[in-house]
Amino acid sequence: MIYSLFDLNEHIRRALALNFQQPVWIAAEIAQTGQSRGHFYLDLVQKGAGDDIVAQSQAVLWANDYRKLRAALGLQLDAVLREGLEVKMQVRVDFHERYGLKLVIADLDPAYTFGQLELRRRQTVQTLRELGLFEKNRLLPLPPVLQRIAVVTSEGAAGFQDFREHLEKNSLGYQFDCQLFASSVQGKNAEVELLEALEKVAAQHEKFDCAVVVRGGGARLDLAAFDGLELCKTVAQMPLPVFTGIGHEVDETVLDLVAHSALKTPTAVADFLLQHNLFFENEILRLAENIRAASDFRLKIKQLELERLETATRLGSRERLRATARQLDMLEEKIPDFVFQTLRNQQHFLEQTEAICQALDPASVLRRGYSLTLKNGKAVTSAKEVVAGDLLETRLREGVIWSVLPTEIRPAEG
């Protein structure tokens, strides 16, 4: 027996209608979403090991059903209808001979999605602790001044505009150099783009003092991208301190936990930077004041020492002048006696010298019976100094004898 395609599909439709008469609850991941005329069209998948897709189907949320669920669930409905989220939904199994299988969404359970995200969050935290990365970025020392800022966010995000304006218009007059590394901060591509932006920052980290990840407010499920394991590992291992201002007042992401400092909003991050730099400025001013006070104290000490030395010098000079005056008075009294004694000693010395000179005078020698023989006006002291025929002059006590040596000269005997 051969079935036509219509007969086969009709048979499938009847079998499904018979076996799935009531709506059923299923769990799946939203792989893709689309919207047209108020209707939502979803591609649902189930992944196995290694993220391989093991099942896939299409689902639809009709506009009428959407309005009913929106009235019941509020903003939570829009929050869970996002790509990449695990959802639990009640569906009616519908099969059409021409359009095939379609799951018609009748209800959703946002609590399931939140539970899956919390489970994923806890697993990420546990893995980071096991790898020793949970505290790593927080242990990085902060530079004294945070001025060169790498900002990772969406260029058009309101949070980025608030952050930049808060820094530019700060009342302290501080200047900042903010460089944007653009990335989406929500949606299915957020985690991948954040990773790429942070890797660019890390590659040129020497140009910056810190990195900042900021975004504006949003739904709770918008924070799912900031719980990703790879993103949090990258932030934990950044060579720069990372500050977060995710913009959610209640919930804390894993990224907040591994960052150096987590602030609630982008403007809170800006305030943190300003306060950090203000603390540095106050510390410099305090040190300057301490230096000034220490200098003043040392100057006062030295001034007192100078005054003491001046007083001591003045008193010492007076005392030395008085002592010198006393010495001069004493010398004045002693000088006449000293001069008299010196002159008398010198006179005695002269008399002794005169006596010696008189004793040694040739005339005195001649008076004692001696004679003096001269040759050519010079005294003869040896017979070897004269020869035969020399004219000699002999001086006696009384008179002079001139003589000529004979031809023969005999040396003295004995």
Number of C-alpha atoms within 10 A of each C-alpha: 3 6 9 9 11 12 12 13 19 16 14 17 19 14 12 15 15 10 10 13 10 11 16 15 14 11 16 19 20 22 18 16 16 12 12 9 7 12 15 17 18 23 17 22 21 17 13 10 7 6 8 10 11 10 11 14 13 17 21 21 21 17 15 11 16 20 14 13 19 14 11 12 15 12 12 18 18 15 16 25 19 21 18 20 20 24 23 19 20 18 21 20 20 16 19 14 15 10 9 12 18 16 20 20 23 19 22 21 17 21 13 16 20 18 13 15 18 14 11 16 18 14 15 19 21 13 14 21 13 10 10 11 19 24 16 19 23 19 11 14 10 14 14 12 16 19 18 17 18 27 27 26 25 24 16 11 15 14 22 23 16 17 22 17 13 18 22 16 11 13 9 11 10 13 13 15 14 17 14 17 21 17 22 20 25 20 15 18 14 20 23 16 21 26 19 17 20 25 15 13 24 20 11 11 17 12 12 19 19 25 29 26 27 27 27 20 19 13 14 15 20 18 24 23 23 22 24 20 19 15 20 27 20 20 29 25 18 22 20 25 24 27 28 27 26 29 21 19 11 8 12 18 20 23 28 23 19 27 27 24 17 21 22 19 22 28 22 17 24 23 17 16 20 24 13 17 19 15 14 16 14 12 12 12 12 12 12 12 12 12 12 12 12 12 12 12 12 12 12 12 12 12 12 12 12 12 12 12 13 12 12 12 12 12 12 13 12 12 12 12 12 12 12 12 12 12 12 12 11 11 12 11 11 11 11 11 11 12 11 11 12 12 12 12 12 12 12 12 12 12 12 12 12 12 12 11 12 13 12 11 11 15 16 14 16 15 12 11 10 13 17 18 17 16 14 10 9 11 14 17 11 7 11 9 10 15 14 11 12 15 14 20 20 16 18 18 15 10 7 13 11 11 12 12 13 11 10 9 12 8 8 6 4 3
